[in-house]
Amino acid sequence: MDIAIANTDNQHSEQKVLSELDINESADFLSFYLAEELYGVPINDVEEIRVWETPTPIPRSPSYVKGVINLRGMVVPIIDLRLRFAVGEANYLPTTVVLVLHCYNQDKERLMGLVVDAMSDVIAQGDSELFPAVGESLVTSYLQGVMNVGSEVMSLIDTEELLNIERILRGE
């Protein structure tokens, strides 16, 4: 599996294989940081990782929908996870990236982008147990569960639920 990171500079798009991450057959999750907390998404849901670029705004969209980008002729909505999860101000730093993920809506595949603070690593679940998410917060309904990763706990995002277009359009 190749995951590419795209860099846009002066209307020039360059792609390179993301070789810093050890991606192999046992890789299950791509981890990232959001407000100093570790999150993960299933690696099979990841299309590519892009550097942050300001998207074209969409009028009357929820505040966490930052706009859209053109990805090789496809219009890709961009969602800022900090705003979606209400975990503070959205600051766009050099480490800020957009994870472009596959999502399915009414049996059609679409791409959507998630703005995150920084990439972390590729995590293999291996023998690690997946525990149910507990508590009642805005984030909990979008989690598959939590998993221990070294000394940290990684919250695993249910991408199908998070990228549900009907919920996004309703502003939920």
N, C-alpha and C positions, 0 to 999 in steps of 0.2 A: 504494500500500500504506500503510495506517495502522498504526502501532505505538503503542499507548497505554501510558501509565504510570498506574498506579492508586495512589491514596493512601487508606489507611483511617484514619479518625479518628473515634473515638467511635461505632462501629458505622455510620458513614456512609461510603459508597464513592463517590469522585469520580474520573472519568477525564478526561484531556485528551490530545490528540494531542501526541506528543513532537516538538515543532517545533524544538528546539535542534539536533537531528541532521538533517543534510542527506540525507534519504532520497529517492532517485530511482531511475530504471530501471537505472542502472549500478551501484547499490549491491549489493555481493556479501556483505559480512560486517559483523556488528555486533561491535565490539571492546570488550574490558573488561580490567580489571586484576585479577590474583590474585597476592598476595604479590609485588607490584612487577614482575610479568612480564605481558606483553601476550598476550592470547588472543583468538580470534575464533570465532564460530559463523556458519553460513550465515544470512543475514538472512531467507530464506524459512522457516526453522524457528522464527522468533520469533513468538509469539502476542502477548505484551505484556511490559512491564517494570514490576515492582511495587516499592514501597518495602518494606524489611525489616519483617516482623511475625513474632512468635513463633508457629510452627506448633503444632498439637496433636500431641504425641508419639505414636509408634507403638511399643507394647511389643515387645521382642525384635527390633528392626530393627537393621541395621548402624549403627555410630556416625555415619557420614556422612549417614544419612537422618534429617533433623531432625524430620520429622513430616509432617503434611498441612495444607493450607489449603482453605477453601471458596471456590471461584472461580465465582461466579454459578451455584451449585448443583452444581458439579463438584468432586469430591475430587481435589486435586492434590498428589502427593508432592513434598517439598522436599529436595533434596540439596545439602549444603554442599561446594563444590568444593575448598576448602582441606583439608578432612578427607578427601575422596575421593582427592585427589592427594598427601596427606601432606606439605603444604607449610607446616606451622606451626599455631599456635593460631588458632581461629576467633574473631575479634573482630568484633562487630556494631556498626558505626559509622554515623553519619548518611549516609555515602556508600554503604553496603551496600545492594545491590538484589537482587531475585530476577528472573532471566530465566525467563519461562514459555515453554517450547518445545514444539513438536509432536513427538511420537515415534510410531512405528508398531510394534505388537506383534501378530504373527499377523494381519496385515492390518487391524487396528483402530487408529484414531488415538486417541492419549491425550495428555494434557498432563502435563508434569513441570516442576518449578521448580529452577533452579540458583542457589545463593547465591554472589554474586561481590562482590569488594571495592568496585569502582567501575566505572561505565560510562566508555568512552573516546570512540569515534566510530564512524561508519559508514565502511567502507573499500570502495572499488571496486578490484577486482583489476586492471582495465585491462591493461596490458602486463606487469605484475609476474609473475615466474615463481614457480610453486609448487614448492618443493623438498621432497624426502622428509624425514620426521623421522628423526633419527639418535640413537643412544645406546640405552641400556637403563635405563629408569626406569619407575616406576609410570604416568607420564603418556604415554609414547611409544605404547603400544598403543591409546590413544584419540585419536591425532592423524591428520589427513589429510595434514598436511605443515606446512611453515613458509614464510613469505613476508616479504620486506623491506618495512617500512612506515617511510619516512623513515630515521631513524637506529636504529630498533628492529627486532627480529625478532618477528613475530606467529606464535604457534603456533595452527594451525587445528584445532579440535576436530571429530572425527567424532561428531556428535550421536547418530546411530543406534547406534553402538557404545557410547558413554558411557551412554545411557539404556536399554540393553538390560535389560529387567526381570528376565530369568532370571539374568543376572550380578549384578544388584543383590540379588536375593533370596538368592543363594548367598554374598553378602558379598565378591565379587571386586572 
